[in-house]
Amino acid sequence: MIFKNYLTLLLICAISIVANAQKKTSDKNLNKKRPNILFCISDDQSYKHISLENVKELNTPNIDRIANDGILFQNAYCNVASCAPSRANILTGKNIWELEEGGVLFGGLKKKFKTFPIVLAQNGYVTGYTGKGYLPAKKEEPYHTQPIAKNYSSIKMKAPKGISKIDYSGNFKDFLSKRDKDKPFFFWYGGREPHRGYKQGIGEESGKDISKIQVPEFLPNNEVVQSDIADYYFEIEWFDSHIGRMIKTLEEIGELENTIIITTADNGMPFPRAKATSYDYGTHLPLAILWGDKIKGSQKVEDFISFTDFAPTLLEAAGIEIPNEMTGNSFLDVITSNKSGQVDATRNRVFTAQERHTYCRPDGMPYPMRTIRKGDWLYIVNFEPDRWPGGNSDFLASHQGFYGDIDAGPTRKYLITNKDDASVKYYYDLAVAKRSEAELYNVKDDPFQLVNLASEEKYLDLCKELKDELFTYLKETNDPRMEGLSPWDNYPFYSEGFDKRFLKPIGKRDGE
């Protein structure tokens, strides 16, 4: 009897060992089928600014390679043209008006909002990032402290003045060497370029002919602006160079074919009438995706892609159930369709927004905007048209700087210094003058959004149609603006060194 029980026990143990071995093998096989993800995001780069778009004096061979071997998206839009809230939108798959303090630049993202890298980690992915993750923001309870993953930024390198000394590609290699190789990985490459400041003149020093620089029509075309843009191009090329080294590392370890590589930006170029606005040079961004033989290559897709859609797309690609609270919609079907042009007819619009960027108006008031970008049209609602869109001209000049919602640099300085010059005033007003409550632009005919058509009688019906569609979506997604509320007025401004007198208390909101 004892012998028989002993045999039974041995049999059970053997079955258990075999089952565990089979499970480990099954897990390994499952993980091998799940794609790795390399998410490359630059800091302040408008959609036009890759060399594949025939931009003179700009060379981005690695972004071009991703686009040529994969997909170049023609209509990709961030949810907000401001760094941290744009990243919060990407990470959570929710619009900025759904993220409370997460919807402003110097805010914080509460833990109750799931981020897709954390969901990936909870489902077997090894995760990490280098450079700029979700910053700047409050990073302590009740906010996320690690909304992306472990930071791999310790390896440094020599770099020109104005360039981050973080060796992004070296840190990626370090991450790969330390990971569990039986698991798929997610890695966020957050380049700090081409965010200001720049070493002034570095573009020309590197050999760029500034006379060939193509200046957007909302800026004066002169040597000051040309040189400033050349410096911006130099930093984009620095960002691009690390992508090339990362691709080479993936090739060397045999992981390139099974890695989804995404390259994009968080918002548009740090120039007047671009970043921190709802015009196309602020919200329309580069997006290229490469995924081995899953994508046949050389595709140009015209579907409108919102950055709210990244989180659900990557979770679906990883075979993970998409959390119900994510507002965005997966575009995995578009990626894998192997089609160019308009793939999904329903993807014909995106919605963008702006609240507080910097603390540049009395009491830190935001400049609230909501937009719908549909077909050839851009329709903007400015909820507080009596406020200065770039910030007050004399507010906190000793600390945050006047016109605080426009990044400081040679171009901004030129506009302010020469604002009384008749040839400059037009561009100065485009950047800082008060705006109408409603703005309508035909982006196809007016790519720089210089002629507001909203007041023309023949466009009144179109304005009403677009406004109704915009407000319907805002109501469906619980935008407080639709109830006449502005909680953004009272959110604190968390910025190191900022005068604590300007930190605003948060009052209790409904349901808290």
N, C-alpha and C positions, 0 to 999 in steps of 0.2 A: 504493500500500500504506500509506504514511504517512498519506495523506488518509483512507483507510478506517478506520485505527486511531484517527485523531483524531475521526472521526464517532462511532465506537463509544464512545470515552471521553466525548464530549459526551452521548450517549444515556444512558450509565450515570449520569453526573452529574445529568442531568435527572430520571431515574427516582428517584435518591436524594433529590433536592430535593423532588419530589412526594410521595415516601413519608414523608419527615420532616414535611412540611407536613400530610399526612393524619394522621400519628401525633399531632402537636401538636393538631390539630383534634379527633381522637378522644379524646385525653387531657382536653382542655377539656370535651368533651361528657360524658365519664365523670365528671369532677369536678363538673360542674353537677348531675348526677343524684345524687351522694352528698350526704347531709345534713350540714349544719353541726350542731354540738353545743354548747349552752350549759348547763353543769352548775353549778347554784346550790346551795351547801351552807352552811347556817347552823351556828353553833357552840353546841350545847346547847339544843335545842328539842323538846319532847315532841309526840307526834302530835296531841293535842287542840288545840294552840295555834295555830290559824288561825281567822279570823273566820267562815269557811264552816261551822265546827262550832258556830256560835251561842254563841261565847265572849264574854261581856259585857266591855266596856271594851278590846277588842282589835280592831284594824282592819288587815287584810292584803289590800287589794283586788287586788294584783298576783298573789299566790299564788292567791287566789280565781279570778282571771281564767284562770290556767293550768288550774286544776281544772275550771272551768265550760266552757271551750272545748276541754278535753282530757279527761284521766282523773284522778280522785282515787282513789288506792289506800288501802283501808281497813285493810290488814294488812301494812304494810311494816316490817321489823325490821332494825336494825343487827346485826352479828355480835358486837359488844362495846360496852358503854356507856362508852367511854373514847376521847378525841379521836383521838390519833395512831394507835393500832391499828385503830380503826374506819376511818380514812382509808386505812390500809395494806390493809385487807380490801377496800375499794371499788376501790382502784387495781389490785390483783393478782388479784381474783376467787378468793382463797384464804382459808380460815378462819384465825383468828389462831394456832391451835395448829400451823399449817403454816408459819408465818413466822418462827420462832425469835425473835430480839430484836425483830422487827417486831410481835410480839404484845403488847408492853408499851408504856406511855405514853412514858417517857423512854428509848427504845431506838433502834434503827436498822434500816432496811430494806435488806437485802443486794441487790446488783445481780443476783444470780442469779435473783431473783424479778422477772419481767417486769411492767411496769405498762402498762395499756391506753393511756394518753396517748403513751407512747414507741412502742408498736406503731402507733398512729394516725400519728405523725410519720414512722415508717419506711415508711408506706404512703401518703404524699402529703398528709397533713393539716398545716396550719399550727396550731401549738399555743401556748397561753399561759395564764397565770393571774394573778389579783390577790388580795391579802389573804392569808388563811391557806391554805397548801397542805398539805404533810405536815409538821406540826410538833407538838410539839417532838421532835427526834430528832438522832442523830448523823449528820452529813452529810459524810463523807469516806470514802476507801477503807477497807474494801471495800463501803461502803454507797452507796446512791444519793445523788448530789448534786443532781440535778434529776429527781425521780421523776415530775413532772408536765410541766413545760415552762419557758420563760422567764417570769420574774416581771415583771408590769406593775403596779407599785404606787407609782410615783414621783410621780404626781399626787395632791396633798393637797387637803383642803378644811376649812372651819370645821365643827366638830362639837361637840356638848355634852360636858361632862365625862363621862368613862367610856366614850365612844364612840370607835372608831378614826377617825383623821383621814384614812385612805385614801379617796380618791374612787373607789370601786369602779366605778361606771358610767362615770366619766371615763376610767379606765384601760382599760376595755373598749372605749370609743370610740377611744382611742389605739391599741390593738392592732389594731382593724379598719382604721384608716387606714394602718397600716404593713404589713399582710399582703399576700401575693401573692393578688390577687383572682381568679386563675384556679384557685385551690385551695380545697377546703373547709376549714373551721376547727373546732378544738375549743378551748373556753375554759372554764376553771374559775373561778367566782366563789366564793371562800372568805371569806364574811363572818366577822368576828371577834365578831359579836353573835349571840345574847345571852349570850356567855360573861361571867362576872364578871371585874372588879368593875363595879358600877353606881354612878352618882351617886345616893346615897340620897335618895329622895323625888322623883326626876325624873318618875316616872309620874304622881303626884298633881299636880306642877307643870305637867305638860302637859295637865291637865284631866280626868284619869281620876278617877272616883268610886270610891274604894277600898272603900267599903261594898258595892259590887256585884261585887267580885272573887270568882270562884268558887275556893275553896281545896280542893285534893284532900284526901280524908278521912284521909290519912296524916300531915297537918300540922294544927296547931291553927289554928282559924279566929278570928284576932284581927287588930288593926290592924297589928301588926308584920309578920305574914306577908302580909296583904293588900297592904300598901305595897311589900313586897319583890317580890311577884308583879307588881304594877303597874309597877315599874321594869323587870322582865324583859320584860313586854309592850311597853314603850316601845322596848326594844332590838330586839325582833322586828320591830316596825314600821319601824325604821331599815333593817334588812336588806331588808325587803319593798320599801321605797321605791326602792332601787337596782335591783331587778328591774324595776320599772316603767320606769325610765329606760333600761335596757338593751333592753327590748322596744320602746320608742319609737325607739331608734337602729336596731334591726333593721328596723322599719317604714320608716324614712326611707331606708335604703339598699336596700330591696327584698329583704331576706333572711329576713324573718320566716317565710314559708310553707315555706322549705326548711331550717328550723332546728328541731332537737329541743331543747326546753327542759325541763330537769328541775329541780325544786326540792325539796329535802329537808334533812336535818340529819345531823350525825355521831353524836349521842347525845342523850339526853333532858335535861330541865331541870336546872340546877345547884342542886338542892335536896336535902335529906335524903330518903333512900329512893327516889331517882330516878337521876340520873347515878351511874355506877360501881356500879350494882346490876344484877340480872337481872330486876327487876320491870318491868311494862309502861311505867311512866313513865320508865324508863331506856333501854329498847330499842325500844319501839314509836314510830315516827317518822312525821312527815308526808311524803307523797310525791305529787306531782302532775306530770304529763307532758303537754306540748303539742307537736303536730307537724303544723302546717298542716292540709291536707285529708286527711292520712293517718288522722286521728282525728276522728270526727264530733262529739265534744263531749258534755258533761254525763253522762259515764260514771262510775259508781262500781263499782270492781272489788274483790271480796272475796278473791281469790287471795292466798295468803301469798307475799310477796316478800322474799327475803333480800338484803342488800346485797352478798353474795358474787356475786350475779347481774348486777350493773351492768356489769362489765367485758365478759363475753361478749355481753351484749345490745347494747351500743354498738358492739362490733366487728362483730357480725352486721349491724347497721343500716348500718354503713359498707361492708359487702361484703368484710370482711377475715376470713380464716380464723382461728378461735378457737384459741389455743395449747392443746395437749393438757394442759399442766400446770395450767390453770385449773380449779378445782373447781366453780365456779358454773355455772348453767345459764341460757341466754338465755331471757328472757320476751318477746322481740319478737313472738311469735305472740299473746300476750295483749294487747300494746299495739295491734296492728293488727287485732284481731278485731272491733272496734266493738261489743263486747258488755259488758253490765254484769253484776254478780253474780259467781258462781263460773264462771270461763271454763275453766280447766284443773283438772279434778278432782284431779289428782295434786299440785297446789300447795296442800296442806292442812296444811303444817307448816314450821317454821323451827327452826334451832338457834343458840343464842347461848352466849357464854362470858365469863369474866372471869379475869384472872390478876393481875399487879401493876399497880395504878393509880399511887399515889404511894408514896414511901418512908416508911411510917408504922407499921411493925411491926419488932421486933428483927430485925437482919440483912436487912432489906428483904424479908421474906417476903411472898408474894402471898396473896390470898384467892381460891383457885381455885373457880370455879363452872362448871357446864355445864347447859344447859337445853334442853328441847324445848317449843315452843309449838305446840300442835296443836288445831284446833277451838276449843272453849271452854276448853281446859285449858293450864295452865302447870305444868310439872314441873321442879324445880330440884334438882340434886345439889351440896351443899357438901362438897368433899373434905376440908376442914380445919375442921370445926365448932368446934373448941376455940380458933380464932383469932377476934379481934374483926373483924367485917366492915367497920366504918367506920374501922378503925385503932385502935391503943392510945390510951387516954385521956391518957397522960402522956409518950408517946414523942416525942423530939426537939421538945418544945414550943417551944424557943428558936429552931428553924430552920424545919422543915417544918410544925410545928403539930400539935396533938393532933387525933385523928379526921381524919387527913389525906385520907382517901378521901371526905370530905364537903366540898364547896366552902365556903369561909369566906364569911359574909355575915350579915345580921341574923337570918335564920331559924335558922341553926345556932347563933348566939350566944344566941338566945332559949331554945332547947332546953337548951343546956348550963347557962346561968345559972339556969334555973328547973327543973332536973331533979328537985329534991326536992319541988316542988309537986305535989300529988296529981293535979291536972288536966293537968299537963304530962308527968308521968312516962310515961304510956302512949305518947305520941308520941316521947319521947326513946328509950324502949326499942325502938320500931319501927325507929328509925334506927341505933342503936348496939349493942343487945343481941346476944348470941350466938344463932345460929340452929341449927335442927335439920339433921341431915345431909340429910334429904329434905324438900322442900316441895311441896305440891300445892294449886293454886288453881283454882276455877271462875271464870274471868275474866268470863264473862257475868253471873253472879250477884254476883260480888265484884270489881268493876273496879279496886279499889285494892289488891287482894291483902292483905287483913287477916286472913283466917281460913285457917290452914294445915290442910288436910284429910288430910295424908299418914298420920297415925297412926290415923285412923278405919278400923275393920275393913271397912266396906262399900266402901272405896276401895283396899284393899290390892292387889286384882287389877289395877285400873287403874294403880296406881303401878308394879307389876311390868311391865305391858305398855309403859308409856311409857319406863321405864328401859331395858328391853331394846331398844326402838327407838332410843333415844338412844345407847346404848353400841354398838349395831351400826353406826350412822353414824360414831361417833368412831373405831371400829376401822378402818372402811373408809377413813377419811381420815387415818389414822396419828397419832392424838392420843397423845403420850407418856404422858398420864395413864392410858391403858388398859394400859400396861405398868408402871404403878407408878412412873413417872419424873416428875421435876419440874425440867427444865432452867431454868425461870424463876427458881428460887431463886438461881442464880448469874449471871444476866444483869446487866451493869453498869447503873447508873442515870446516864444522861448528862443532867445539868441544870446550866446555867450558875450558878456560885456555890455549887453543892452541895459539901459537905465531901468531899474526895477520899478520905478514910478509908473512906467508905461505898461507893466504887466497887468492885464485885465482879469478880474475874477470871473469864473464861469458860474452863472446862475443856474439853478436847477431847471431842467427842461421837462416838458410833459412826459410822463411815464417814468421819471426817475425819482 
